[in-house]
């Protein structure tokens, strides 16, 4: 890595802020992401005003005005780590270097930025694009698909929220290492994110039932307190356990629960994970204790994902866009191995023909309401068009099916 000039630093910070605002996998909590974005903006203003070599005192005053002492040092170190981690996750490198000095005042310690020069990165990409066709001429290059997101419902007793938060924070750090290529999204009622949480005014049971219906797996934090809660017994556990279960469970022994010894009607038939027979709470906060427990859970989540691939999402019904039809179809496919014929949802598209000269093209728009009155927009039937193109000898050599994510291209 090279020392960066002010212009490169500003561009790096702009791109990092944009990535943090649009990507959902960089932080586990919405509050952490919001704080990071705010500090990136403050750091950018500082660099723009004072240059790319600010002092520790300037950074502390601009980014952490209410902190001092050990709190300041810890928060500053955490921000530097997040800066490096997020930049690397976004395909570039940016590091804020704070020299290690003794007996010097914060206003005397000059920091600087190191990382990838954006000019060099642009040149590398230009060269790569210009040589790509030569390198890959006549060679099939398989593309790696984006990982399917596994939605996990977190079921726990409110009285044990601190222990559950400790567990999940540790699991979030270990999962990318133990389950590479897997994407897990955890839903908690008490954690407000763009895709989760219950806000004031919403009905608790209704929101929880909707969340459970959207999740493919239930992470159950088992303890005597958990098993004694009426709401958990009546609403959450039956969704994942017993004859009426709608999604599989992933139960772990959180506290004061020993599988095989402690009895529960719904849990007795299934495996509840405990590390060498011990619950998470009973283990020390060491590498061989709780960290080993978290590693084992991450490995088992990865194994579960391998054995239970997420069924391909099916388009929601056109007549009721708010209805989660795709989830019901996924469950049908998971049970039967295939979707029944009646689950196909007719898709229409706008069709354009290109001749040998791109300027000469003919657009076809047929009124699909003649065949399907319930569809309220026009176009050609996608499946019929694909079949006709494949069967006719006079068809053009190429046919492209284009559309946004989730529009039904793969299903068709």
C-alpha positions in Angstrom: 0.0 0.0 0.0 1.1 3.6 -0.7 0.6 6.8 1.2 -2.4 8.6 -0.3 -2.9 12.2 -1.3 -5.9 14.2 -0.3 -7.8 13.7 -3.5 -7.5 9.9 -3.3 -8.6 9.9 0.4 -11.7 12.0 -0.4 -12.7 9.7 -3.2 -12.2 6.6 -1.0 -14.3 8.1 1.7 -17.1 9.0 -0.7 -17.2 5.5 -2.1 -17.1 4.0 1.4 -20.0 6.1 2.5 -22.0 5.2 -0.6 -21.3 1.5 0.0 -22.3 1.7 3.7 -25.5 3.4 2.7 -26.5 0.8 0.1 -25.1 -2.6 1.3 -26.7 -4.6 4.1 -23.9 -7.0 4.8 -21.2 -4.6 6.2 -22.7 -4.2 9.7 -24.8 -6.4 11.9 -26.7 -3.5 13.4 -28.4 -0.5 11.9 -27.0 1.8 14.7 -23.4 0.7 13.9 -23.9 1.5 10.2 -25.4 4.9 10.9 -22.6 5.8 13.3 -20.0 4.7 10.7 -21.6 6.8 7.9 -21.8 9.8 10.2 -18.1 9.5 11.1 -17.0 9.0 7.5 -18.7 12.3 6.7 -17.0 14.1 9.6 -13.6 12.6 8.5 -14.2 13.8 5.0 -14.9 17.3 6.1 -11.8 17.2 8.3 -9.6 16.1 5.4 -11.1 18.6 3.0 -10.5 21.4 5.6 -7.1 20.4 7.2 -5.5 18.1 4.6 -4.8 14.4 4.4 -2.4 14.3 7.4 -4.6 15.2 10.4 -3.4 15.0 14.0 -4.9 12.6 16.5 -6.3 15.6 18.4 -8.1 16.9 15.2 -9.6 13.5 14.6 -10.7 13.1 18.2 -12.3 16.6 18.3 -14.1 16.1 15.0 -15.3 12.5 15.2 -15.5 11.8 18.9 -16.1 15.1 20.7 -17.7 13.7 23.8 -15.2 10.9 24.5 -11.9 11.0 26.4 -9.4 8.6 28.0 -9.8 4.9 27.5 -13.2 5.3 25.8 -11.7 7.6 23.2 -8.8 5.2 22.5 -11.1 2.2 22.2 -13.6 3.9 20.0 -10.9 5.4 17.7 -9.3 2.0 17.4 -12.6 0.4 16.5 -13.3 3.0 13.9 -9.9 2.4 12.2 -10.6 -1.3 12.1 -14.1 -0.7 10.6 -12.6 1.6 8.0 -10.1 -1.0 6.9 -12.6 -3.9 7.0 -15.3 -2.1 5.1 -12.9 -0.8 2.4 -11.6 -4.3 1.9 -15.1 -5.7 1.7 -15.8 -3.2 -1.1 -12.8 -4.3 -3.1 -10.3 -1.6 -2.2 -7.9 -0.8 0.6 -7.9 2.2 2.9 -6.1 2.3 6.2 -5.8 5.2 8.7 -2.4 5.0 10.2 -1.8 6.3 13.7 2.0 6.2 14.6 2.9 4.4 17.8 4.5 7.1 20.0 5.2 7.6 23.7 5.2 10.7 25.8 3.7 12.8 23.0 0.5 14.9 23.1 -2.4 14.1 20.7 -1.8 17.3 18.9 1.7 16.2 18.1 0.8 12.8 16.6 0.3 13.2 12.9 -1.8 10.4 11.2 -1.9 9.6 7.5 -3.8 7.4 5.1 -2.4 4.4 3.1 -4.2 2.3 0.5 -4.8 1.8 -3.2 -4.4 4.7 -5.5 -7.8 5.0 -7.3 -5.9 6.1 -10.4 -3.9 2.9 -10.4 -7.1 0.8 -9.8 -8.8 2.5 -12.8 -5.8 1.8 -15.0 -5.7 -1.9 -13.9 -9.4 -2.3 -14.7 -9.0 -0.6 -18.1 -6.2 -3.0 -19.0 -8.1 -6.0 -17.7 -11.1 -5.1 -19.8 -9.0 -4.6 -22.9 -7.3 -8.0 -22.6 -10.3 -10.0 -21.2 -11.6 -10.9 -24.7 -8.1 -12.3 -25.6 -7.7 -14.3 -22.4 -11.1 -15.9 -22.7 -11.4 -16.4 -26.4 -13.1 -19.7 -27.0 -13.0 -20.6 -23.3 -16.1 -21.2 -21.3 -16.0 -19.2 -18.1 -18.5 -20.3 -15.5 -19.8 -17.5 -13.3 -20.2 -17.9 -9.6 -23.8 -17.1 -8.5 -24.5 -14.7 -5.7 -25.1 -16.6 -2.5 -28.7 -17.3 -1.5 -29.6 -15.5 1.7 -30.9 -17.8 4.5 -33.3 -15.9 6.7 -33.1 -17.0 10.4 -35.7 -16.2 13.0 -34.1 -15.6 16.5 -36.3 -17.0 19.3 -35.2 -16.1 22.8 -36.5 -15.0 26.2 -36.3 -11.2 26.7 -34.8 -11.7 30.2 -31.7 -13.2 28.4 -31.3 -10.6 25.8 -27.7 -9.6 26.9 -26.5 -13.2 26.7 -28.2 -13.7 23.3 -26.6 -10.4 22.0 -23.2 -11.6 23.1 -23.7 -14.9 21.3 -24.9 -13.3 18.0 -22.2 -10.7 18.0 -19.6 -13.5 18.3 -21.4 -15.6 15.7 -21.4 -12.8 13.2 -17.6 -12.5 13.4 -17.1 -16.2 12.9 -19.7 -17.1 10.3 -17.9 -15.6 7.3 -14.8 -17.8 8.1 -16.7 -21.0 8.9 -19.4 -20.6 6.3 -17.7 -18.9 3.3 -20.1 -18.0 0.4 -23.1 -18.3 2.7 -25.3 -15.3 3.6 -27.4 -15.4 6.8 -29.8 -12.7 7.8 -31.1 -12.9 11.4 -34.4 -11.4 12.4 -34.9 -10.2 16.0 -37.9 -8.4 17.3 -35.8 -6.0 19.4 -33.3 -5.1 16.7 -34.6 -2.4 14.3 -33.1 -2.8 10.8 -34.4 -2.1 7.3 -35.7 -5.7 7.3 -36.4 -6.5 10.9 -37.6 -5.5 14.3 -40.9 -4.3 15.7 -41.5 -0.6 16.0 -43.9 1.1 18.4 -47.5 0.8 17.4 -47.1 -2.5 15.6 -48.9 -5.7 16.8 -46.3 -8.0 18.4 -47.8 -11.4 17.6 -48.8 -10.4 14.0 -45.3 -9.1 13.2 -43.6 -12.1 14.8 -45.8 -14.5 12.8 -45.1 -12.7 9.6 -41.3 -12.7 10.3 -41.4 -16.5 11.1 -43.3 -17.1 7.8 -40.5 -15.3 5.9 -37.7 -17.3 7.6 -36.3 -20.7 6.5 -34.8 -21.6 9.9 -35.5 -20.9 13.6 -32.6 -20.3 15.9 -34.0 -21.3 19.3 -32.0 -20.2 22.5 -33.1 -22.9 24.9 -33.1 -22.3 28.7 -35.5 -22.9 31.6 -36.6 -19.3 31.3 -37.2 -19.7 27.5 -39.3 -22.8 28.1 -41.4 -21.1 30.8 -42.6 -18.2 28.6 -46.3 -18.6 27.6 -45.9 -16.6 24.4 -42.9 -18.7 23.3 -44.7 -21.9 24.1 -47.9 -20.9 22.3 -46.6 -18.9 19.3 -42.9 -19.4 18.5 -42.1 -23.0 19.4 -45.1 -24.6 17.5 -43.9 -22.8 14.3 -40.6 -24.8 14.5 -41.4 -27.8 16.6 -43.9 -30.6 16.6 -46.4 -31.9 14.0 -47.6 -28.5 13.0 -44.1 -27.1 12.4 -43.8 -24.9 9.3 -40.0 -24.4 9.3 -37.1 -26.4 10.7 -35.6 -25.6 14.1 -31.9 -25.0 15.1 -32.0 -25.3 18.9 -29.0 -24.6 21.1 -28.5 -24.8 24.8 -28.1 -21.2 25.9 -28.3 -21.5 29.7 -29.0 -24.1 32.4 -30.1 -26.6 29.9 -28.5 -30.1 29.5 -29.8 -32.1 26.5 -31.0 -35.6 27.5 -31.3 -34.6 31.1 -33.7 -31.7 31.0 -37.0 -32.8 29.4 -39.4 -31.0 27.1 -42.2 -32.6 25.1 -41.3 -30.7 21.9 -37.5 -30.8 22.3 -37.1 -34.4 23.4 -37.3 -35.9 19.9 -34.7 -33.6 18.3 -31.0 -32.7 18.8 -30.3 -29.6 20.9 -26.7 -28.5 20.4 -24.5 -28.2 23.5 -20.7 -28.3 23.4 -19.6 -31.4 25.1 -22.9 -31.4 27.0 -22.5 -27.9 28.2 -24.6 -24.8 27.5 -23.1 -21.5 26.2 -23.6 -19.7 29.5 -21.7 -22.4 31.5 -18.5 -22.0 29.4 -15.7 -19.5 30.2 -15.1 -16.6 27.9 -12.0 -18.2 26.4 -10.8 -19.6 23.1 -11.7 -23.2 24.2 -14.9 -22.1 25.9 -17.5 -19.8 24.3 -15.4 -19.2 21.2 -15.2 -22.9 20.5 -19.0 -23.1 21.1 -19.6 -20.3 18.5 -17.2 -22.0 16.0 -19.1 -25.3 16.3 -22.5 -23.5 15.8 -21.2 -21.7 12.7 -19.9 -25.0 11.2 -23.3 -26.6 11.9 -25.2 -23.7 10.3 -23.0 -24.1 7.2 -23.7 -27.9 7.2 -27.4 -27.1 7.5 -27.3 -24.7 4.6 -25.5 -27.4 2.4 -28.2 -29.9 3.2 -31.1 -27.5 2.8 -30.5 -25.3 -0.3 -32.8 -22.3 -0.4 -35.5 -23.0 -3.1 -35.5 -20.5 -5.9 -37.8 -17.6 -5.3 -41.0 -17.5 -7.3 -42.7 -14.3 -8.3 -45.6 -13.1 -6.1 -49.1 -13.3 -7.5 -49.9 -10.4 -9.8 -53.4 -10.1 -8.3 -52.1 -9.7 -4.8 -48.5 -8.3 -4.8 -48.4 -8.2 -1.1 -49.2 -11.8 -0.7 -46.1 -13.9 0.1 -46.9 -16.6 -2.5 -43.3 -17.4 -3.2 -42.8 -18.6 0.4 -45.7 -21.0 0.2 -44.4 -22.3 -3.2 -40.9 -22.7 -1.7 -42.3 -24.9 1.1 -44.2 -27.0 -1.5 -41.1 -27.4 -3.6 -39.0 -28.4 -0.5 -41.6 -31.1 0.4 -42.2 -32.5 -3.0 -38.9 -31.8 -4.8 -40.7 -29.9 -7.6 -43.3 -27.2 -8.0 -46.7 -28.4 -9.2 -47.8 -27.3 -12.7 -50.4 -24.9 -11.3 -47.7 -22.9 -9.5 -46.3 -21.3 -12.7 -47.2 -17.7 -12.8 -47.6 -16.3 -16.3 -45.1 -13.7 -17.2 -45.3 -11.2 -20.1 -42.6 -8.9 -21.5 -41.9 -6.2 -24.0 -40.3 -7.7 -27.2 -37.9 -6.0 -29.5 -36.5 -7.5 -32.8 -33.1 -6.3 -34.0 -32.1 -6.7 -37.6 -28.6 -6.8 -39.1 -28.6 -3.0 -38.8 -29.4 -2.0 -35.2 -31.2 1.1 -36.5 -33.7 -1.2 -38.2 -35.8 -2.8 -35.4 -39.3 -3.8 -35.0 -41.1 -3.7 -31.7 -44.0 -6.1 -31.0 -46.5 -5.4 -28.3 -49.5 -7.8 -28.1 -52.4 -7.4 -25.9 -52.2 -10.3 -23.5 -55.6 -9.5 -22.0 -57.1 -11.5 -25.0 -55.6 -14.7 -23.5 -55.5 -13.8 -19.8 -58.0 -11.1 -18.8 -56.8 -11.0 -15.2 -53.4 -9.5 -16.3 -53.7 -5.8 -16.6 -50.7 -4.9 -18.8 -49.6 -5.8 -22.3 -46.7 -7.7 -23.8 -45.8 -11.1 -25.2 -45.9 -14.4 -23.2 -42.4 -15.1 -22.1 -42.6 -18.9 -21.9 -44.5 -19.2 -25.2 -42.0 -16.9 -26.9 -39.0 -19.0 -25.6 -40.6 -22.3 -26.7 -41.4 -20.9 -30.2 -37.9 -19.6 -30.6 -36.4 -22.9 -29.6 -38.6 -25.0 -32.0 -38.6 -22.8 -35.1 -35.7 -23.5 -37.6 -36.0 -20.0 -38.9 -35.5 -18.4 -35.5 -32.7 -15.9 -35.1 -29.4 -17.3 -33.6 -29.8 -15.4 -30.4 -32.6 -14.5 -28.0 -31.9 -12.5 -24.8 -34.2 -12.5 -21.8 -33.6 -9.4 -19.8 -35.1 -8.1 -16.6 -34.5 -6.9 -13.1 -33.6 -9.2 -10.2 -36.7 -11.2 -9.1 -38.6 -10.6 -12.3 -38.8 -14.3 -13.1 -36.0 -14.9 -15.7 -34.6 -18.0 -14.2 -38.1 -19.5 -13.4 -39.1 -19.1 -17.0 
